[in-house]
Amino acid sequence: MIPAAIGAGGLLGLGVFLLVWRALPATPDAGRALHRLHPTGLDPVTLGGMARRPPWWQRGWRPPARELTLLGRTPQQYWLSIGLSALIGFALPSVLGALFLLAGIGVPFVIPLLASLVFAAIGGLAAHFDVITKAAKARYEFRRAICSYLDLVSLELAAGHGPVAALERACGGVDGWVFERLRETLLRAQLQLHQPWDGLRELAATIDVPELGDVGDIVQAAGADGAVVHETLLSRAESLRDQIRVEALARAKATTTKLDIPGAALLLVLAVFIIYPLLSRVGAH
């Protein structure tokens, strides 16, 4: 009874702490605001400070930087999700052990402890792979949106707008998180007095979407050499659509192949249910 009461009190106190923590007003994070304006320019060493070493638990397991940048998350949010998932996994066997004790079923102390460690590791890995999976889906959506962006930029160039204006006007009145990210990137390049295609290439390298860098390269040719890139943008958009279709077809074939194994197992089970009564009747006669 005493361990169960201690566990229940600890969970109740943790819940109250989380509720109070979320209810308190958040302090403005100046570091995140400066990082959005200068994603690569703010280095503590170059600013005359000392680079802070990460904690010991972060040295062996580095967060996926590109995936987090694509999803708009910070490493602190990543570690928070990892920690909460591991904490939930660690607490689950303890709660089950307390319920068994309340029911009068004795469980050795070692079993819940080992199960808590295993579930904590599983929870942390699940949170990590959740970030990887969501980033893969977001990257696929980003590539699909780039096809539309290529078409819009080509239309703006064909209408007589300059390369810089074409890049800005193409994503100006379009909804969606991808175009919001593009507008933010172009605005940051404008505030930093950089060329917009340089900002697009930097974003492409940061989130691992090289197709966005192709947009910057093609439009830069129009800005630097005065080349007519209308047809080039349209052909690049069409080739990107073909590439996305081929990848989607390959994934569909892979999924179909995985479904063959359960289908064969189901046919085997049905065959056993059909053949076994016949064999039993023949054996009885």
N, C-alpha and C positions, 0 to 999 in steps of 0.2 A: 504493500500500500504506500509506503514512504517513497520508493522510486517513482511510482506512478504519479503521486502528488507533486514530486519535484519536477518531473517531466512536463506535467500539465501546467504547472505554474510558470516554468520557463517558456513554454510556447505562448502562454497568455501574455507574459511580459514582452516577448519579442513582437507579438502582434500589436500591442499598445505602442511600443517604441516606433514601429514602422508607420503606424497611423499618425502619430504625432510628428514624426520626421517629414512625412509627405504633406502635412497640413501647414508646416512652418513655411514662411516666404523664402524663396530661393535667393541666394546671393548672386548678383550678376557676375558671370564668368568672363572677365576681360581677356583671359588667355584664349578662349575659344573665338572671341570676336577678332582679336588680332591675328589668330591663325587663319581665319577665313579670308582676311585681307592679304596676308603674307604666308601662304601655306608652306613655302620652303625658305623664306628669307629670315625667319626669326630663329636664330641658333644661339643658345646661351653662351657658347664659346666666342662667337663673333661679336656678340654684344658686350663682351668683357666680363661675363660671369662664369660660373662653374657649371659644367654639365652635370645634372643630377643623375646618379646611377639608379636604375630601376630596382625595386625590391627583389629579394632573393627568389621569391616564388615566380617572378616574371622573367627571370633570366633563362630558364630552361624551356619555357613555353611562351613563345612570342605571339602576340595577337596578329591575325591576318590583316595587315594594314590596308591593302587594296580593297578587300571586301568591306571593311569597316568604312572606308572613305566612300565607296559606292553606295552603301546603305545610309550614309550620313550619321554614323555613330562614332563615338570617341572610344579610345582604349579603356577609359574609366568605366563607361557603360558596358563594355565587353566583359571586363573583369567582374563588374557587379552582377551581370547575368550568370557568369560562370560560378561565382560564389553563392548566389541564391539557389541555383540549381543543385550545386553540391550540398548546400545546407539542407534543402528539402530531401534530397536522397539520403543524407545522413540521419535525418530525424525520422524518416518513415519506418525503418526497422525498430527504432526505439519505441515509437508509438505502438506498433504492433506487439512488441514485447510487453509493454505496460498493459495492453488490453488482455493479453494472455494471462498475465498475473492477476488481473481483476477477475478473470474467469476461473481462476484456480488452477491454471495449467502452468507448471513450473518449466521455465526455459533457462538453460545455462547462460551465464553472463557473456561467455565468449561468442556464442552464436549471434546475438544481436550486434555485438561490437564489430565482428568481421563483416556481417551483412551491411552495417552502416558504412564501413569503409568502401565496400564494393559498390553500393548504391550511390555513394558520394562521387566516386570516380565515374560511374555511368552517367550521373546527372551532369557533371562538368563536361564530359565528352559530348553528350547530347546537345548541350547549349552551344558548344563550339561548332558542331556539324550543322546545327540549325542556322548559324550565321553563314556558313559556307553554302548551304542550300539556298537560302534567301538571296545571297549575293549572286549565285549562278542564275536564278530566275530574273533578278533585276538586270544583270548584264545582258541576258537574252532580250529583255524588253527594251533596254537601251539601244541595242543593235537594230531592233525593228524600228524604233523611232528615228534612228539615223537615216534610214531609207526615206522617210517622209521629209526629214530635214534637208537631205540632198535635193529632193525635188523642189522644195520651197526656195532654197538658195538659188537653184538654176532659174526658177521663174523670176525671182527678184533681179538677177543679173540680166535676164532677157528683157526685163522691163526698163532697163537703162540705169539701174542703181549701181553705185560703186561696190567694190568687194566688202568693205567694212559695213556699209549700210545694208548690203544684202544679207550678211550674216546676222545682223541685229534684227532686221525686219522679218526675217524668216522664222524666228522664234518669238516674235513680239506678241502676237495675238493667239497663241496656241496654248491650250491647257495641257496639264500633265506634268508629273514630277521630272521627267527627262528634260522638257523644254524649260522648266523653271531652273534646273541645274545649268542648262546652257546660258540662260539669261544671266544667272549669277556669275558664271565664268566670264562672259563678255563684259559685264559691268565691272568686275574686279580688274580685268585687263585694261579697261578704259581708265579706271581710277589710278592704276599703277603706271599709266602712260606706256603700255605695251601694245603690240599688235594683237588683234583678236585671234589670228590663227596660231600665234604662239601660246595663247591661253588655252585654245582647244587642244593643241598637241600636248600641253602639260597635263590637262585633265585626262586625255586619252592614256597617257603613260601612268597617271596616278591610279586610275580605276581599271586599267588593263582592257581598254576598248580601242584597239588600233584603228578601227574604221572611222572614229571621230578624228584621229590625226590625219587621215586621208582627206577629210573635208578641208582641214587647215592647209594642207599641202597644195590641193587643187586651187583653192581660192587665193592662196599666196601667189601662185603663178599669174593669176589675173591682175593682182595688185602690183606685182613687181615688174612683170614683162608685158603687161597689157594683153595677155593671151585671151582668146575666146574660149571659155571653159564650160559653156552652157551644155554642149553635147557630152563633154567629159563627165560632168556631174550626173547627168541622166544615165549614162552607161554604167557609171560606178554604182548608182542606186539599183539598177537592174541586176548587175552582177552580185551585189550584196543580197538582194532578194532571192536570187537563185541559190546562193550559198546557204541562206537560212532555210530554204525549202529542202535542200539536200540534207542538212543536219537534222531537220525535223523528221524527214523520211527515215533516216538512219536510226533515230531514237524510237520511232514507231516500230521499225523492224526488230530492234533489240527488245522492246517491250513484248511484242508478239512472240518472240523466241522464248522469253521467260515464261509466258503463259502456256507453252507446250508441255512443260513438266507437270504442273498441276492437272492439266487436261489428261495426260497419259496416266497419272496416278488415279484420277477419277474413273477412267475407263477400266483400269485394273481392279478397282474396288467393285465396280458394277459387275465385271466378269466373275469375280469371286462370289458375289451374292447370287448370281444366276447359275453358275456351274456347281457350287457346293450343294444346293438342294437336290440337283439331279444325281450327283455322285452318291449322296447319302441314301437316296431311294434305291439306286442300283445296288449298293452295298447291303441294304436291308433285305432285298429280294435274293 
